Amino acid sequence: MSLVDQWLEWLEVDRARSKNTISTYARTLRTVPDPATATREDIEAWWRERAATLSIASRNNELSALRQFYRWCQRFEHREDDPTARLDALKLPGRVSRFVGTADLKRLLSTLPDDLRRAVALGAYSGIRVSEAAALHWRDIDSDSRRMVVRGKGDKERRVGISVTLLDQLLPDVGGNVVTGTDHEYSGHYLQNKVNAAIKGAGVDATFHKLRHRYGYKAAEAGIPITSIANAMGHSSTTTTAGYIAAVDSDLDRIAEAAVS
């Protein structure tokens, strides 16, 4: 068994990491030529090459996964060095949250095939992550109380409310996976690529993540406390949620009106 496979097995057995997390880490390690023996120069060359195809956030996520692998290697004496030691995570630019508008959302819900329509509805009306939507089963949904149990990052569970509108988009209850409507389950990575391609094909300038932004914005617009929004969206810190609050700032409307009075 390779060192990478041993690490992934350790994550699953000893650290109880979710299968989506393990799949993401495995995908990242596959982009590195022979990570077990890679030199510092090899890893730094890999880091520069990834800049051509990935966003800053994606590069930071890959670097985090690689660093965890090398820390494990050092801890269990497979390597003495960490070839990522000279690499620094990139600073993300501050940006205002953007989201999918009502007209575009209606277009998506009326034109996409059933599996992707259900995925889009989950993103826009429940704010869950694409990996969480991909793993959602009908056993996780209580139609009577209109609640669902979502397993997020670190396999942590949280309860999320379901509106009548969302429930109508998800029904009928097939007893299996909510998105696919069968016993088959998409991986989070596959569903993200499939949904984003379909959204672009429908002529909408958005991604699944922007559906999640819409949920946070609408909740903030309705005056929901920031801690409640953070809990519903699975944010570990309200700092992330604050981006949605900033986008809602009603004082901007008063300033705009004052400028023309």
VOKEMI-758451 format. One record per residue (C-alpha): residue number from 1; residue in one letter; x negated, z, y negated. Coordinates in pm, whole numbers, plus 32768, in hexadecimal, padded with zeros to 4 digits. Layout:
BEGIN
<rec num="NUM" residuo="A" x="X" z="Z" y="Y"/>
...
This chain:
BEGIN
<rec num="1" residuo="M" x="8000" z="8000" y="8000"/>
<rec num="2" residuo="S" x="7F76" z="7FA0" y="7EAA"/>
<rec num="3" residuo="L" x="7F35" z="80A2" y="7D9A"/>
<rec num="4" residuo="V" x="8055" z="8016" y="7CCF"/>
<rec num="5" residuo="D" x="8143" z="8039" y="7DF7"/>
<rec num="6" residuo="Q" x="80C8" z="819C" y="7E32"/>
<rec num="7" residuo="W" x="810A" z="81F1" y="7CC5"/>
<rec num="8" residuo="L" x="8268" z="815C" y="7CCF"/>
<rec num="9" residuo="E" x="82B3" z="821E" y="7E0E"/>
<rec num="10" residuo="W" x="8236" z="835D" y="7D66"/>
<rec num="11" residuo="L" x="8318" z="831C" y="7C3C"/>
<rec num="12" residuo="E" x="8443" z="82F6" y="7D23"/>
<rec num="13" residuo="V" x="83FE" z="8417" y="7E12"/>
<rec num="14" residuo="D" x="8341" z="8519" y="7D45"/>
<rec num="15" residuo="R" x="83C3" z="84CD" y="7BE8"/>
<rec num="16" residuo="A" x="8525" z="845B" y="7C42"/>
<rec num="17" residuo="R" x="8515" z="8339" y="7B4F"/>
<rec num="18" residuo="S" x="8640" z="824F" y="7B4E"/>
<rec num="19" residuo="K" x="862A" z="8103" y="7C02"/>
<rec num="20" residuo="N" x="8651" z="804C" y="7AB6"/>
<rec num="21" residuo="T" x="8523" z="8103" y="7A27"/>
<rec num="22" residuo="I" x="8455" z="80BA" y="7B5D"/>
<rec num="23" residuo="S" x="84BC" z="7F4D" y="7B56"/>
<rec num="24" residuo="T" x="8454" z="7F34" y="79E9"/>
<rec num="25" residuo="Y" x="8302" z="7FD4" y="7A2E"/>
<rec num="26" residuo="A" x="82C8" z="7EF1" y="7B5A"/>
<rec num="27" residuo="R" x="8317" z="7DBF" y="7A88"/>
<rec num="28" residuo="T" x="821E" z="7E2F" y="797E"/>
<rec num="29" residuo="L" x="8105" z="7E6E" y="7A78"/>
<rec num="30" residuo="R" x="813B" z="7D12" y="7B0A"/>
<rec num="31" residuo="T" x="80D1" z="7C7C" y="79BB"/>
<rec num="32" residuo="V" x="7F78" z="7D1D" y="79DC"/>
<rec num="33" residuo="P" x="7E79" z="7C6C" y="7ABD"/>
<rec num="34" residuo="D" x="7E18" z="7D72" y="7BC3"/>
<rec num="35" residuo="P" x="7E63" z="7EAD" y="7AF6"/>
<rec num="36" residuo="A" x="7DB8" z="7F8D" y="7BF8"/>
<rec num="37" residuo="T" x="7C63" z="7EF9" y="7BAD"/>
<rec num="38" residuo="A" x="7C98" z="7E72" y="7A4C"/>
<rec num="39" residuo="T" x="7B87" z="7EC3" y="7950"/>
<rec num="40" residuo="R" x="7BBA" z="7F32" y="77EA"/>
<rec num="41" residuo="E" x="7B6C" z="7DCE" y="777A"/>
<rec num="42" residuo="D" x="7C6E" z="7D42" y="786F"/>
<rec num="43" residuo="I" x="7D7F" z="7E27" y="77EA"/>
<rec num="44" residuo="E" x="7D2A" z="7DE4" y="767F"/>
<rec num="45" residuo="A" x="7D39" z="7C6D" y="76C1"/>
<rec num="46" residuo="W" x="7E8C" z="7C9F" y="776B"/>
<rec num="47" residuo="W" x="7F05" z="7D64" y="763A"/>
<rec num="48" residuo="R" x="7EAA" z="7C49" y="754F"/>
<rec num="49" residuo="E" x="7F4B" z="7B42" y="762E"/>
<rec num="50" residuo="R" x="8096" z="7BFF" y="763A"/>
<rec num="51" residuo="A" x="80AD" z="7BE3" y="74BE"/>
<rec num="52" residuo="A" x="8100" z="7A72" y="74E2"/>
<rec num="53" residuo="T" x="8247" z="7AA9" y="759C"/>
<rec num="54" residuo="L" x="82C3" z="7C0D" y="7563"/>
<rec num="55" residuo="S" x="8355" z="7CD7" y="7445"/>
<rec num="56" residuo="I" x="82A0" z="7E0C" y="73C6"/>
<rec num="57" residuo="A" x="8396" z="7EF2" y="7478"/>
<rec num="58" residuo="S" x="8369" z="7E3A" y="75C3"/>
<rec num="59" residuo="R" x="81EE" z="7E45" y="75A6"/>
<rec num="60" residuo="N" x="81FA" z="7FBB" y="7561"/>
<rec num="61" residuo="N" x="82D7" z="7FF0" y="7692"/>
<rec num="62" residuo="E" x="81E5" z="7F2E" y="776E"/>
<rec num="63" residuo="L" x="80BC" z="7FF1" y="76E7"/>
<rec num="64" residuo="S" x="8171" z="8138" y="7731"/>
<rec num="65" residuo="A" x="81B0" z="80CE" y="7899"/>
<rec num="66" residuo="L" x="8047" z="8063" y="78CA"/>
<rec num="67" residuo="R" x="7FC4" z="81A9" y="7838"/>
<rec num="68" residuo="Q" x="809D" z="8271" y="7926"/>
<rec num="69" residuo="F" x="800C" z="81AF" y="7A4A"/>
<rec num="70" residuo="Y" x="7EA5" z="81F8" y="79E2"/>
<rec num="71" residuo="R" x="7EEF" z="8368" y="79A2"/>
<rec num="72" residuo="W" x="7F74" z="8379" y="7B06"/>
<rec num="73" residuo="C" x="7E3A" z="82CB" y="7B81"/>
<rec num="74" residuo="Q" x="7D60" z="83CD" y="7AD2"/>
<rec num="75" residuo="R" x="7E34" z="84F3" y="7B44"/>
<rec num="76" residuo="F" x="7E18" z="848E" y="7CB2"/>
<rec num="77" residuo="E" x="7CAB" z="8423" y="7C90"/>
<rec num="78" residuo="H" x="7CDD" z="82B0" y="7CCB"/>
<rec num="79" residuo="R" x="7C28" z="8265" y="7B83"/>
<rec num="80" residuo="E" x="7B54" z="832B" y="7A91"/>
<rec num="81" residuo="D" x="7BA0" z="8258" y="795E"/>
<rec num="82" residuo="D" x="7CD3" z="81E9" y="789A"/>
<rec num="83" residuo="P" x="7CA3" z="807C" y="7831"/>
<rec num="84" residuo="T" x="7DBD" z="809F" y="7730"/>
<rec num="85" residuo="A" x="7CFE" z="81AD" y="7670"/>
<rec num="86" residuo="R" x="7CA8" z="80CF" y="7546"/>
<rec num="87" residuo="L" x="7E06" z="803D" y="7522"/>
<rec num="88" residuo="D" x="7EFC" z="80CB" y="7426"/>
<rec num="89" residuo="A" x="8075" z="80A6" y="742A"/>
<rec num="90" residuo="L" x="80EB" z="7FC2" y="7314"/>
<rec num="91" residuo="K" x="81B2" z="8043" y="71ED"/>
<rec num="92" residuo="L" x="8315" z="7FC1" y="71E5"/>
<rec num="93" residuo="P" x="838B" z="7F3B" y="7095"/>
<rec num="94" residuo="G" x="84AB" z="7FF9" y="6FF8"/>
<rec num="95" residuo="R" x="85E3" z="7F24" y="700F"/>
<rec num="96" residuo="V" x="8752" z="7F52" y="6FC5"/>
<rec num="97" residuo="S" x="882F" z="7F4E" y="70FA"/>
<rec num="98" residuo="R" x="88DB" z="7E00" y="7136"/>
<rec num="99" residuo="F" x="8A08" z="7DCA" y="7216"/>
<rec num="100" residuo="V" x="8B04" z="7CCD" y="7296"/>
<rec num="101" residuo="G" x="8C28" z="7C83" y="71AE"/>
<rec num="102" residuo="T" x="8D96" z="7C89" y="7216"/>
<rec num="103" residuo="A" x="8DC5" z="7B0F" y="7217"/>
<rec num="104" residuo="D" x="8C8F" z="7AD8" y="72ED"/>
<rec num="105" residuo="L" x="8CF5" z="7BED" y="73DE"/>
<rec num="106" residuo="K" x="8E4E" z="7B53" y="740C"/>
<rec num="107" residuo="R" x="8DAD" z="7A02" y="7450"/>
<rec num="108" residuo="L" x="8CCF" z="7A97" y="755D"/>
<rec num="109" residuo="L" x="8DEB" z="7B54" y="7607"/>
<rec num="110" residuo="S" x="8EC3" z="7A1D" y="760F"/>
<rec num="111" residuo="T" x="8DC0" z="7923" y="768B"/>
<rec num="112" residuo="L" x="8CC9" z="79D1" y="7772"/>
<rec num="113" residuo="P" x="8CFC" z="79E1" y="78EC"/>
<rec num="114" residuo="D" x="8D94" z="7B23" y="7971"/>
<rec num="115" residuo="D" x="8C51" z="7BD3" y="79D2"/>
<rec num="116" residuo="L" x="8BAD" z="7B98" y="7882"/>
<rec num="117" residuo="R" x="8CF2" z="7BE0" y="77C7"/>
<rec num="118" residuo="R" x="8CFE" z="7D36" y="786A"/>
<rec num="119" residuo="A" x="8B91" z="7D73" y="7815"/>
<rec num="120" residuo="V" x="8BCA" z="7D12" y="76A9"/>
<rec num="121" residuo="A" x="8CFB" z="7DF4" y="7696"/>
<rec num="122" residuo="L" x="8C30" z="7F18" y="771D"/>
<rec num="123" residuo="G" x="8B20" z="7EE0" y="761C"/>
<rec num="124" residuo="A" x="8C0A" z="7EBD" y="74F4"/>
<rec num="125" residuo="Y" x="8D15" z="7FBD" y="754E"/>
<rec num="126" residuo="S" x="8C4D" z="80CC" y="7601"/>
<rec num="127" residuo="G" x="8AF0" z="809E" y="7570"/>
<rec num="128" residuo="I" x="8A41" z="80C2" y="76BF"/>
<rec num="129" residuo="R" x="88F3" z="801D" y="7707"/>
<rec num="130" residuo="V" x="88E3" z="7ED8" y="77CD"/>
<rec num="131" residuo="S" x="883E" z="7F8A" y="78F5"/>
<rec num="132" residuo="E" x="8956" z="808D" y="78ED"/>
<rec num="133" residuo="A" x="8A5F" z="7F7D" y="78E7"/>
<rec num="134" residuo="A" x="89B9" z="7EC9" y="7A0B"/>
<rec num="135" residuo="A" x="89C2" z="8006" y="7AE1"/>
<rec num="136" residuo="L" x="8B25" z="8073" y="7A89"/>
<rec num="137" residuo="H" x="8C15" z="8091" y="7BB1"/>
<rec num="138" residuo="W" x="8D87" z="80D4" y="7BB7"/>
<rec num="139" residuo="R" x="8D42" z="8223" y="7C5D"/>
<rec num="140" residuo="D" x="8CA5" z="8286" y="7B10"/>
<rec num="141" residuo="I" x="8DE7" z="823F" y="7A52"/>
<rec num="142" residuo="D" x="8F1A" z="8320" y="7A34"/>
<rec num="143" residuo="S" x="902C" z="823B" y="79B4"/>
<rec num="144" residuo="D" x="9123" z="835B" y="7981"/>
<rec num="145" residuo="S" x="9045" z="8428" y="789B"/>
<rec num="146" residuo="R" x="8F9C" z="82EB" y="7817"/>
<rec num="147" residuo="R" x="8E3E" z="836F" y="784F"/>
<rec num="148" residuo="M" x="8D10" z="82E5" y="7903"/>
<rec num="149" residuo="V" x="8BD0" z="8383" y="797F"/>
<rec num="150" residuo="V" x="8A9E" z="82BD" y="7914"/>
<rec num="151" residuo="R" x="8943" z="82EC" y="79A4"/>
<rec num="152" residuo="G" x="8843" z="82AB" y="7894"/>
<rec num="153" residuo="K" x="86CE" z="82CD" y="785F"/>
<rec num="154" residuo="G" x="8627" z="83C6" y="7945"/>
<rec num="155" residuo="D" x="875E" z="83B4" y="7A24"/>
<rec num="156" residuo="K" x="8811" z="849F" y="7932"/>
<rec num="157" residuo="E" x="898C" z="8493" y="7941"/>
<rec num="158" residuo="R" x="8A7B" z="849B" y="781A"/>
<rec num="159" residuo="R" x="8BF2" z="846C" y="77E8"/>
<rec num="160" residuo="V" x="8C6C" z="834D" y="770F"/>
<rec num="161" residuo="G" x="8DCD" z="8310" y="7695"/>
<rec num="162" residuo="I" x="8E89" z="81D2" y="76F0"/>
<rec num="163" residuo="S" x="8F82" z="8139" y="75FE"/>
<rec num="164" residuo="V" x="90BE" z="808D" y="7678"/>
<rec num="165" residuo="T" x="9027" z="7F46" y="75F8"/>
<rec num="166" residuo="L" x="8EEF" z="7F73" y="76CA"/>
<rec num="167" residuo="L" x="8FB2" z="7FD9" y="77FF"/>
<rec num="168" residuo="D" x="9085" z="7E9D" y="77E1"/>
<rec num="169" residuo="Q" x="8F45" z="7DCD" y="77D7"/>
<rec num="170" residuo="L" x="8EBB" z="7E77" y="7910"/>
<rec num="171" residuo="L" x="8FED" z="7E7D" y="79F2"/>
<rec num="172" residuo="P" x="9043" z="7E42" y="7B09"/>
<rec num="173" residuo="D" x="8F95" z="7F5B" y="7BC4"/>
<rec num="174" residuo="V" x="8EE1" z="7EA7" y="7CDF"/>
<rec num="175" residuo="G" x="8E41" z="7FE3" y="7D67"/>
<rec num="176" residuo="G" x="8CE4" z="7F50" y="7D43"/>
<rec num="177" residuo="N" x="8C01" z="7EF2" y="7C25"/>
<rec num="178" residuo="V" x="8CBB" z="7EDC" y="7ADB"/>
<rec num="179" residuo="V" x="8BFC" z="7DB5" y="7A47"/>
<rec num="180" residuo="T" x="8BE5" z="7CD2" y="7B77"/>
<rec num="181" residuo="G" x="8D3A" z="7D2E" y="7C03"/>
<rec num="182" residuo="T" x="8C9C" z="7D3F" y="7D5F"/>
<rec num="183" residuo="D" x="8BC2" z="7E2A" y="7E2B"/>
<rec num="184" residuo="H" x="8A94" z="7D6C" y="7DA6"/>
<rec num="185" residuo="E" x="89D7" z="7E00" y="7C7D"/>
<rec num="186" residuo="Y" x="8903" z="7D46" y="7B7D"/>
<rec num="187" residuo="S" x="87B9" z="7DDD" y="7B10"/>
<rec num="188" residuo="G" x="87B0" z="7E45" y="79A4"/>
<rec num="189" residuo="H" x="86A4" z="7D3F" y="7959"/>
<rec num="190" residuo="Y" x="876B" z="7C27" y="79FC"/>
<rec num="191" residuo="L" x="88AD" z="7C88" y="794A"/>
<rec num="192" residuo="Q" x="87FF" z="7C9E" y="77FA"/>
<rec num="193" residuo="N" x="876C" z="7B42" y="781D"/>
<rec num="194" residuo="K" x="88B5" z="7AB3" y="7899"/>
<rec num="195" residuo="V" x="8987" z="7B52" y="7787"/>
<rec num="196" residuo="N" x="8896" z="7AFB" y="766E"/>
<rec num="197" residuo="A" x="8885" z="7990" y="76E0"/>
<rec num="198" residuo="A" x="8A01" z="797E" y="76EF"/>
<rec num="199" residuo="I" x="8A25" z="7A1A" y="7595"/>
<rec num="200" residuo="K" x="8932" z="791B" y="7507"/>
<rec num="201" residuo="G" x="89E8" z="7805" y="75C1"/>
<rec num="202" residuo="A" x="8B2D" z="7871" y="751E"/>
<rec num="203" residuo="G" x="8A8F" z="783B" y="73C9"/>
<rec num="204" residuo="V" x="8A73" z="79AC" y="7372"/>
<rec num="205" residuo="D" x="892E" z="7A2A" y="72D9"/>
<rec num="206" residuo="A" x="891D" z="7B73" y="7396"/>
<rec num="207" residuo="T" x="88A3" z="7C29" y="74CC"/>
<rec num="208" residuo="F" x="893A" z="7D2F" y="75B1"/>
<rec num="209" residuo="H" x="8882" z="7E3A" y="74EA"/>
<rec num="210" residuo="K" x="8938" z="7DD0" y="73AE"/>
<rec num="211" residuo="L" x="8A80" z="7E16" y="7461"/>
<rec num="212" residuo="R" x="8A01" z="7F7A" y="748B"/>
<rec num="213" residuo="H" x="89AC" z="7F81" y="7318"/>
<rec num="214" residuo="R" x="8B13" z="7F22" y="72CD"/>
<rec num="215" residuo="Y" x="8B91" z="804F" y="738E"/>
<rec num="216" residuo="G" x="8AAC" z="813B" y="72D0"/>
<rec num="217" residuo="Y" x="8B09" z="80A1" y="7181"/>
<rec num="218" residuo="K" x="8C7F" z="80B5" y="71C1"/>
<rec num="219" residuo="A" x="8C60" z="8220" y="7230"/>
<rec num="220" residuo="A" x="8B9C" z="8277" y="70F6"/>
<rec num="221" residuo="E" x="8C94" z="81B6" y="701E"/>
<rec num="222" residuo="A" x="8DAF" z="8288" y="70B1"/>
<rec num="223" residuo="G" x="8CFD" z="83C5" y="7041"/>
<rec num="224" residuo="I" x="8C9E" z="8442" y="719D"/>
<rec num="225" residuo="P" x="8B8D" z="8550" y="718A"/>
<rec num="226" residuo="I" x="8A33" z="84C7" y="71CA"/>
<rec num="227" residuo="T" x="89F4" z="85B6" y="72ED"/>
<rec num="228" residuo="S" x="8B2E" z="853C" y="739D"/>
<rec num="229" residuo="I" x="8AC6" z="83D1" y="7371"/>
<rec num="230" residuo="A" x="8969" z="8420" y="73F4"/>
<rec num="231" residuo="N" x="89FA" z="84CC" y="7527"/>
<rec num="232" residuo="A" x="8AE7" z="83AB" y="7571"/>
<rec num="233" residuo="M" x="89D3" z="82A8" y="7551"/>
<rec num="234" residuo="G" x="88D3" z="836F" y="7616"/>
<rec num="235" residuo="H" x="87DE" z="8395" y="74F6"/>
<rec num="236" residuo="S" x="86DF" z="84A8" y="752E"/>
<rec num="237" residuo="S" x="86C0" z="84D8" y="73B6"/>
<rec num="238" residuo="T" x="87B1" z="84AD" y="7293"/>
<rec num="239" residuo="T" x="8696" z="83F9" y="71DD"/>
<rec num="240" residuo="T" x="86F3" z="82C0" y="72A0"/>
<rec num="241" residuo="T" x="8862" z="82F1" y="7253"/>
<rec num="242" residuo="A" x="881A" z="831A" y="70DF"/>
<rec num="243" residuo="G" x="87DD" z="81A5" y="70C8"/>
<rec num="244" residuo="Y" x="894F" z="816A" y="70FF"/>
<rec num="245" residuo="I" x="89AC" z="8268" y="6FF4"/>
<rec num="246" residuo="A" x="88C9" z="81BB" y="6EF9"/>
<rec num="247" residuo="A" x="8972" z="806F" y="6F3C"/>
<rec num="248" residuo="V" x="8AC6" z="8104" y="6EE7"/>
<rec num="249" residuo="D" x="8A60" z="81A3" y="6D99"/>
<rec num="250" residuo="S" x="8BA2" z="818B" y="6CD1"/>
<rec num="251" residuo="D" x="8AE8" z="81D3" y="6B8C"/>
<rec num="252" residuo="L" x="8A6B" z="806C" y="6B9B"/>
<rec num="253" residuo="D" x="8BD1" z="7FF5" y="6B60"/>
<rec num="254" residuo="R" x="8BF7" z="80D0" y="6A2E"/>
<rec num="255" residuo="I" x="8AA8" z="805D" y="69A5"/>
<rec num="256" residuo="A" x="8B08" z="7EED" y="69DA"/>
<rec num="257" residuo="E" x="8C52" z="7F21" y="6923"/>
<rec num="258" residuo="A" x="8BA9" z="7FDD" y="6807"/>
<rec num="259" residuo="A" x="8AB7" z="7EBE" y="67D5"/>
<rec num="260" residuo="V" x="8BD2" z="7DCD" y="677F"/>
<rec num="261" residuo="S" x="8CAE" z="7EBA" y="66B7"/>
